[in-house]
Amino acid sequence: MSSNAGSKTQPAEVRRVAVVTHGKPETIGSALDRLRAVAADRGVELLFPDEEADKHGLGQDGDLADLDLAVVLGGDGTMLRGLMRFLGMDVPVIGVNFGRVGFLASIAADSLEEGLGRAFSGDYLVVELPALEAEAGG
């Protein structure tokens, strides 16, 4: 466990955002369009990892360098996948809950515009979570 686990830092304004979505696009409904509208309004560039671009029929250049934030649209399972995708990349991950419980998401689905608008303006705190690494039979 690192010594800064649980520390909070204040981010700068957001310009480049990666997007991770639930495995079944119908689960998030119009959320991707809503996200695009908020991003366009705030001058934020949305980037889609190859698997996301394929899932939603989008073109992608694959350049996920210099990300300011990653947005996850889905439930806790999708959030865990997003956290794993950006582990070690120093990219904050924020979730919009489209699942049943939403323990890991910070924004409710019906508050997507308000929550992401604030996040894109830099109005959020990064809380670093501790990670545990284990080896079996080693």
N, CA and C of each residue as an Amber inpcrd file, in Angstrom:
protein
   414
   0.8510000  -1.1670000   0.0000000   0.0000000   0.0000000   0.0000000
   0.8960000   1.2300000   0.0000000   0.5700000   2.1960000  -0.8240000
   1.3930000   3.4030000  -0.8860000   1.0620000   4.3420000   0.2610000
   1.9990000   5.2290000   0.5460000   1.8070000   6.1440000   1.6700000
   0.8000000   7.2370000   1.3760000   0.4650000   7.4370000   0.0960000
  -0.4980000   8.4750000  -0.2340000  -1.9140000   7.9340000  -0.4190000
  -2.1420000   6.6900000  -0.0690000  -3.4750000   6.1040000  -0.2050000
  -4.4830000   6.9250000   0.5740000  -5.5520000   7.2800000  -0.1010000
  -6.5940000   8.0560000   0.5450000  -6.3710000   9.5530000   0.4580000
  -5.2350000   9.9890000  -0.1000000  -4.9900000  11.4260000  -0.2030000
  -5.8960000  12.0370000  -1.2590000  -6.1450000  13.3300000  -1.1180000
  -7.0210000  14.0230000  -2.0550000  -6.2410000  15.1430000  -2.7250000
  -6.4420000  15.2870000  -4.0350000  -5.8110000  16.3720000  -4.7690000
  -6.8700000  17.0870000  -5.5930000  -6.6730000  18.3750000  -5.8250000
  -7.6110000  19.1750000  -6.6100000  -7.1270000  19.2100000  -8.0580000
  -7.9370000  18.7760000  -9.0170000  -7.5380000  18.7260000 -10.4160000
  -7.6970000  20.0700000 -11.1290000  -7.1370000  20.1270000 -12.3230000
  -7.3000000  21.2890000 -13.1930000  -8.5100000  21.0580000 -14.1030000
  -8.8300000  22.0570000 -14.9070000  -9.9310000  21.9290000 -15.8580000
  -9.6510000  20.7730000 -16.8190000 -10.6820000  20.0910000 -17.2390000
 -10.5800000  18.8820000 -18.0420000 -10.6990000  19.2100000 -19.5310000
  -9.8280000  18.6030000 -20.3530000  -9.8690000  18.8030000 -21.8050000
  -9.9650000  17.4930000 -22.5880000  -9.3180000  16.4170000 -22.0880000
  -9.3070000  15.1340000 -22.8080000  -9.8360000  14.0400000 -21.8880000
 -10.8930000  13.3660000 -22.3450000 -11.5930000  12.3810000 -21.5180000
 -11.7620000  11.0700000 -22.2770000 -11.3560000   9.9720000 -21.6550000
 -11.6180000   8.6390000 -22.2000000 -12.9770000   8.1740000 -21.6940000
 -13.6390000   7.3410000 -22.4950000 -14.9780000   6.8640000 -22.1480000
 -14.9890000   5.3390000 -22.1220000 -15.5440000   4.7770000 -21.0450000
 -15.7470000   3.3350000 -20.9000000 -17.2240000   3.1300000 -20.6030000
 -17.8580000   2.1740000 -21.2990000 -19.2950000   1.9540000 -21.1140000
 -19.6100000   0.4990000 -20.7890000 -20.8150000   0.2900000 -20.2990000
 -21.3230000  -1.0480000 -19.9970000 -21.1940000  -1.9330000 -21.2380000
 -21.0050000  -3.2260000 -21.0280000 -20.8600000  -4.1740000 -22.1260000
 -22.0580000  -4.2460000 -23.0500000 -23.2340000  -3.9220000 -22.5430000
 -24.4550000  -3.9080000 -23.3550000 -24.8760000  -2.4540000 -23.5390000
 -24.6750000  -1.8880000 -24.7380000 -24.9890000  -0.4720000 -24.9570000
 -26.4090000  -0.0780000 -24.5570000 -27.3550000  -0.9940000 -24.6660000
 -28.7420000  -0.6530000 -24.3090000 -28.9000000  -0.3490000 -22.8130000
 -27.9680000  -0.8200000 -21.9910000 -28.0310000  -0.5710000 -20.5490000
 -27.8950000   0.9120000 -20.2210000 -27.1160000   1.6290000 -21.0190000
 -26.9000000   3.0500000 -20.7320000 -27.8240000   3.9620000 -21.5400000
 -28.6310000   3.3860000 -22.4260000 -29.6080000   4.1750000 -23.1790000
 -28.9730000   5.3490000 -23.9060000 -29.5000000   6.5380000 -23.6710000
 -29.0400000   7.7520000 -24.3620000 -27.8640000   8.4310000 -23.6520000
 -27.2750000   7.7680000 -22.6740000 -26.2140000   8.3960000 -21.8720000
 -25.0270000   8.8540000 -22.7060000 -24.6750000   8.1000000 -23.7320000
 -23.5370000   8.4930000 -24.5590000 -23.8350000   9.8000000 -25.2920000
 -25.0440000   9.9520000 -25.8000000 -25.4410000  11.2110000 -26.4460000
 -25.4590000  12.3550000 -25.4380000 -25.9340000  12.0800000 -24.2480000
 -25.9510000  13.1060000 -23.1920000 -24.5290000  13.5170000 -22.8200000
 -23.6310000  12.5350000 -22.7110000 -22.2250000  12.8160000 -22.4250000
 -21.6120000  13.6640000 -23.5330000 -21.8840000  13.3030000 -24.7860000
 -21.3610000  14.0800000 -25.9180000 -21.8210000  15.5320000 -25.8570000
 -23.0810000  15.7590000 -25.4910000 -23.6120000  17.1230000 -25.4070000
 -22.8940000  17.9320000 -24.3270000 -22.6860000  17.3250000 -23.1630000
 -21.9780000  18.0160000 -22.0750000 -20.5460000  18.3200000 -22.5070000
 -19.8940000  17.3460000 -23.1360000 -18.5100000  17.5360000 -23.5800000
 -18.4200000  18.6570000 -24.6190000 -19.3310000  18.6710000 -25.5740000
 -19.3240000  19.7170000 -26.6040000 -19.5260000  21.0920000 -25.9790000
 -20.4270000  21.1720000 -25.0180000 -20.7150000  22.4390000 -24.3390000
 -19.4990000  22.9600000 -23.5760000 -18.6830000  22.0430000 -23.0580000
 -17.5230000  22.4200000 -22.2340000 -16.2040000  22.4060000 -23.0020000
 -16.2460000  22.0900000 -24.2970000 -15.0100000  22.0460000 -25.0800000
 -14.1090000  20.8840000 -24.7260000 -14.7150000  19.7630000 -24.3400000
 -13.9690000  18.5720000 -23.9290000 -13.9240000  17.5750000 -25.0830000
 -12.7410000  17.0400000 -25.3540000 -12.5590000  16.0290000 -26.3850000
 -12.7940000  14.6450000 -25.7740000 -13.7140000  13.8840000 -26.3620000
 -13.9800000  12.5210000 -25.8960000 -13.1700000  11.5420000 -26.7270000
 -12.5210000  10.6140000 -26.0480000 -11.7040000   9.5980000 -26.6970000
 -12.2070000   8.2250000 -26.2800000 -12.2290000   7.3070000 -27.2360000
 -12.7680000   5.9790000 -26.9800000 -11.6910000   4.9280000 -27.2090000
 -11.3670000   4.1330000 -26.1670000 -10.4600000   3.0000000 -26.3910000
 -11.0180000   2.1400000 -27.5240000 -10.1500000   1.4030000 -28.1960000
 -10.5650000   0.6240000 -29.3650000 -11.8050000  -0.2290000 -29.1140000
 -11.8440000  -0.9200000 -27.9590000 -12.9920000  -1.7980000 -27.6840000
 -14.2890000  -1.0010000 -27.5510000 -14.2080000   0.2240000 -27.0580000
 -15.3950000   1.0810000 -26.9420000 -15.8120000   1.6110000 -28.3060000
 -14.8390000   2.0080000 -29.1150000 -15.1350000   2.4960000 -30.4640000
 -15.8260000   1.4030000 -31.2690000 -15.3250000   0.1660000 -31.1700000
 -15.9420000  -0.9590000 -31.8750000 -17.3640000  -1.2110000 -31.3830000
 -17.5590000  -1.1810000 -30.0810000 -18.8670000  -1.4520000 -29.4750000
 -19.9310000  -0.4680000 -29.9520000 -19.5260000   0.7910000 -30.1300000
 -20.4900000   1.8400000 -30.4780000 -20.3960000   2.2730000 -31.9420000
 -19.6160000   1.5450000 -32.7490000 -19.4980000   1.8550000 -34.1690000
 -18.8630000   3.2080000 -34.4440000 -17.8450000   3.5540000 -33.6630000
 -17.1800000   4.8480000 -33.7990000 -15.7850000   4.6730000 -34.3810000
 -15.3040000   5.6860000 -35.0680000 -13.9150000   5.6960000 -35.5090000
 -13.0420000   6.1450000 -34.3500000 -11.7970000   5.6990000 -34.3390000
 -10.9040000   6.0720000 -33.2390000  -9.4720000   6.0400000 -33.7220000
  -8.7040000   7.0240000 -33.2830000  -7.2920000   7.0440000 -33.6390000
  -6.4460000   6.2700000 -32.6300000  -7.0390000   5.8530000 -31.5320000
  -6.3430000   5.0450000 -30.5370000  -5.3900000   5.8060000 -29.6390000
  -5.3040000   7.1280000 -29.7660000  -4.3740000   7.9200000 -28.9660000
  -5.0080000   8.3140000 -27.6380000  -4.6590000   7.5900000 -26.5900000
  -5.2020000   7.8840000 -25.2630000  -4.1470000   8.5390000 -24.3770000
  -3.2000000   9.2210000 -24.9930000  -2.1530000   9.9050000 -24.2290000
  -2.6870000  11.2040000 -23.6450000  -2.1020000  11.6110000 -22.5570000
  -2.4140000  12.9020000 -21.9250000  -3.8870000  13.0680000 -21.5640000
  -4.4720000  12.0250000 -21.0190000  -5.8660000  12.1080000 -20.5750000
  -5.9580000  12.9030000 -19.2830000  -7.0270000  13.6580000 -19.1570000
  -7.2970000  14.3780000 -17.9170000  -8.2220000  13.5880000 -17.0060000
  -9.0550000  12.7210000 -17.6090000 -10.1010000  12.0340000 -16.8550000
 -10.6160000  10.8660000 -17.6760000 -11.1540000   9.8610000 -17.0110000
 -11.8920000   8.7900000 -17.6730000 -13.2910000   8.7710000 -17.0740000
 -14.2960000   8.6690000 -17.9380000 -15.6910000   8.6010000 -17.5080000
 -16.2040000   7.1960000 -17.7800000 -16.8040000   6.5910000 -16.7720000
 -17.3780000   5.2550000 -16.8920000 -18.8920000   5.3700000 -16.8060000
 -19.5850000   4.8280000 -17.8060000 -21.0430000   4.7900000 -17.8250000
 -21.4640000   3.3450000 -17.6370000 -21.9600000   2.9950000 -16.4570000
 -22.3580000   1.6210000 -16.1810000 -22.5290000   1.3980000 -14.6990000
 -22.4530000   0.1430000 -14.3090000 -22.5840000  -0.2110000 -12.8990000
 -21.2260000  -0.4700000 -12.2730000 -21.2420000  -1.1280000 -11.1220000
 -19.9960000  -1.3840000 -10.4000000 -19.0320000  -2.2650000 -11.1960000
 -19.5540000  -3.2440000 -11.9340000 -18.6850000  -4.0930000 -12.7560000
 -17.9760000  -3.2970000 -13.8370000 -18.7070000  -2.4080000 -14.4830000
 -18.1140000  -1.5470000 -15.5090000 -17.0970000  -0.6090000 -14.8780000
 -17.4140000  -0.1120000 -13.6920000 -16.4890000   0.7750000 -12.9870000
 -15.1900000   0.0370000 -12.6600000 -15.2860000  -1.2030000 -12.1980000
 -14.0810000  -1.9910000 -11.9170000 -13.2580000  -2.1920000 -13.1910000
 -13.9340000  -2.4430000 -14.3150000 -13.2330000  -2.5950000 -15.5940000
 -12.5250000  -1.2950000 -15.9810000 -13.1910000  -0.1650000 -15.7740000
 -12.5800000   1.1320000 -16.0590000 -11.3880000   1.4130000 -15.1640000
 -11.5280000   1.1090000 -13.8790000 -10.4130000   1.3070000 -12.9470000
  -9.2150000   0.4500000 -13.3490000  -9.4800000  -0.7910000 -13.7440000
  -8.4040000  -1.6840000 -14.1710000  -7.7660000  -1.1800000 -15.4670000
  -8.5880000  -0.6750000 -16.3780000  -8.0930000  -0.1810000 -17.6790000
  -7.0830000   0.9520000 -17.4960000  -7.3090000   1.8220000 -16.5150000
  -6.4600000   3.0000000 -16.3360000  -5.5290000   2.9000000 -15.1250000
  -5.4460000   1.7090000 -14.5260000  -4.5600000   1.4780000 -13.3930000
  -3.1140000   1.7880000 -13.7790000  -2.4490000   2.5830000 -12.9700000
  -1.0590000   2.9230000 -13.2150000  -0.8350000   4.0120000 -14.2450000
  -1.9040000   4.5770000 -14.8030000  -1.7740000   5.6090000 -15.8380000
  -1.9470000   7.0180000 -15.2720000  -2.1860000   7.1370000 -13.9780000
  -2.3620000   8.4390000 -13.3430000  -3.5260000   9.2160000 -13.9590000
  -4.6100000   8.4820000 -14.2650000  -5.8170000   9.0830000 -14.8360000
  -6.9540000   8.8980000 -13.8360000  -7.5480000   9.9830000 -13.3470000
  -8.7050000   9.8420000 -12.4560000  -9.8780000   9.2140000 -13.2120000
 -10.6430000   8.3860000 -12.5290000 -11.7940000   7.7120000 -13.1290000
 -13.0370000   8.1020000 -12.3400000 -14.0710000   8.5700000 -13.0560000
 -15.3250000   8.9500000 -12.4120000 -16.4520000   8.1460000 -13.0500000
 -17.3750000   7.6640000 -12.2310000 -18.4450000   6.8220000 -12.7280000
 -19.8130000   7.4690000 -12.6560000 -20.6210000   7.1770000 -13.6910000
 -22.0370000   7.5360000 -13.6980000 -22.7900000   6.2190000 -13.5860000
 -23.6000000   6.0680000 -12.5430000 -24.2180000   4.7860000 -12.2330000
 -25.4240000   4.4750000 -13.1110000 -25.3200000   3.3660000 -13.8450000
 -26.4420000   2.8170000 -14.5960000 -26.7090000   1.3820000 -14.1420000
 -26.1730000   1.0270000 -12.9810000 -26.3780000  -0.3040000 -12.4260000
 -27.4200000  -0.2800000 -11.3260000 -27.4530000  -1.3450000 -10.5430000
 -28.4460000  -1.4550000  -9.4710000 -28.0190000  -0.7270000  -8.2050000
 -26.7660000  -0.8800000  -7.8110000 -26.3200000  -0.3540000  -6.5240000
 -25.4690000   0.9010000  -6.6830000 -24.4010000   0.8240000  -7.4120000
 -23.5670000   1.9930000  -7.6590000 -22.6540000   2.3870000  -6.5170000
 -22.1010000   1.4040000  -5.8200000 -21.1670000   1.7000000  -4.7280000
 -19.9750000   2.5260000  -5.2070000 -19.5180000   2.2680000  -6.4280000
 -18.2800000   2.8740000  -6.9110000 -18.4860000   4.1260000  -7.7590000
 -19.7100000   4.4200000  -8.1350000 -19.9880000   5.5860000  -8.9890000
 -20.2490000   6.8220000  -8.1400000 -19.8210000   7.9560000  -8.6460000
 -19.9980000   9.2260000  -7.9350000 -21.2230000  10.0030000  -8.3900000
 -21.7410000   9.6650000  -9.5740000 -22.8220000  10.4430000 -10.1740000
 -23.9940000   9.5210000 -10.4910000 -25.1950000   9.9200000 -10.1000000
 -26.4080000   9.1730000 -10.4480000 -26.7380000   9.4270000 -11.9190000
 -27.3470000   8.4440000 -12.5760000 -27.6710000   8.5620000 -13.9990000
 -28.4830000   9.8140000 -14.3080000 -29.4420000  10.1470000 -13.4480000
 -30.2860000  11.3150000 -13.7230000 -29.5810000  12.6400000 -13.4450000
 -28.3610000  12.5880000 -12.9210000 -27.5660000  13.8020000 -12.6630000
 -26.3420000  13.8850000 -13.5700000 -26.3480000  13.1200000 -14.6630000
 -25.1930000  13.0510000 -15.5560000 -24.7300000  14.4370000 -16.0040000
 -25.6430000  15.2490000 -16.5150000 -25.2610000  16.5640000 -17.0480000
 -24.6510000  17.4620000 -15.9730000 -25.2970000  17.5450000 -14.8370000
 -24.7940000  18.3940000 -13.7580000 -23.4560000  17.8740000 -13.2260000
 -23.4010000  16.5810000 -12.9410000 -22.1920000  15.9990000 -12.3610000
 -20.9870000  16.0750000 -13.2810000 -21.1750000  15.7050000 -14.5520000
 -20.0430000  15.7500000 -15.4750000 -19.7030000  17.1810000 -15.8660000
 -20.6910000  18.0560000 -15.9150000 -20.4070000  19.4700000 -16.1640000
 -19.4790000  20.0300000 -15.1050000 -19.7650000  19.7010000 -13.8610000
 -18.9020000  20.1450000 -12.7530000 -17.5230000  19.5020000 -12.8570000
 -17.4920000  18.2050000 -13.1350000 -16.2030000  17.5110000 -13.2420000
 -15.3640000  18.0960000 -14.3720000 -15.9790000  18.3610000 -15.5270000
 -15.2440000  18.9060000 -16.6650000 -14.7250000  20.3120000 -16.3800000
 -15.3530000  21.0060000 -15.4560000 -14.8860000  22.3400000 -15.0540000
 -13.7790000  22.2630000 -13.9990000 -13.4320000  21.0410000 -13.5880000
 -12.3920000  20.8630000 -12.5760000 -12.9280000  20.8710000 -11.1600000
 -14.2440000  20.8060000 -11.0150000 -14.8770000  20.8400000  -9.6940000
 -15.0690000  19.4200000  -9.1630000 -13.9620000  18.7740000  -8.8210000
 -14.0040000  17.4470000  -8.2070000 -12.7040000  17.2120000  -7.4550000
 -12.7180000  16.2430000  -6.5850000 -11.5210000  15.8450000  -5.8430000
 -11.1160000  14.4430000  -6.2620000  -9.8290000  14.2220000  -6.3810000
  -9.3070000  12.8900000  -6.6580000  -9.0130000  12.2280000  -5.3200000
  -9.6170000  11.0850000  -5.0930000  -9.3570000  10.3020000  -3.8890000
  -8.6520000   9.0260000  -4.3480000  -7.3980000   8.8920000  -3.9660000
  -6.6340000   7.7280000  -4.3830000  -7.0030000   6.5320000  -3.5190000
  -7.3750000   5.4490000  -4.1790000  -7.7720000   4.2290000  -3.4790000
  -6.5710000   3.3070000  -3.3280000  -6.4740000   2.6280000  -2.2030000
  -5.3750000   1.6750000  -2.0380000  -5.5970000   0.4600000  -2.9370000
  -4.5110000  -0.1240000  -3.3840000  -4.5840000  -1.3350000  -4.1990000
  -3.7820000  -2.4270000  -3.5000000  -4.2300000  -3.6450000  -3.6420000
  -3.5710000  -4.7890000  -3.0330000  -3.1460000  -5.7380000  -4.1400000
  -1.9100000  -6.1810000  -4.0980000  -1.4180000  -7.1330000  -5.0750000
  -1.0470000  -8.4100000  -4.3370000  -1.4930000  -9.5440000  -4.8530000
  -1.2110000 -10.8250000  -4.2070000  -0.7760000 -11.8390000  -5.2570000
   0.0380000 -12.7960000  -4.8340000   0.4630000 -13.8880000  -5.6890000
   0.0760000 -15.1960000  -5.0370000  -0.4730000 -16.0960000  -5.8180000
  -0.8330000 -17.4120000  -5.2980000   0.2900000 -18.4000000  -5.6140000
   0.6280000 -19.2060000  -4.6510000   1.6310000 -20.2490000  -4.8580000
   3.0440000 -19.7200000  -5.0530000   3.3090000 -18.5060000  -4.6320000
   4.6240000 -17.9070000  -4.8840000   5.3770000 -17.7330000  -3.6590000
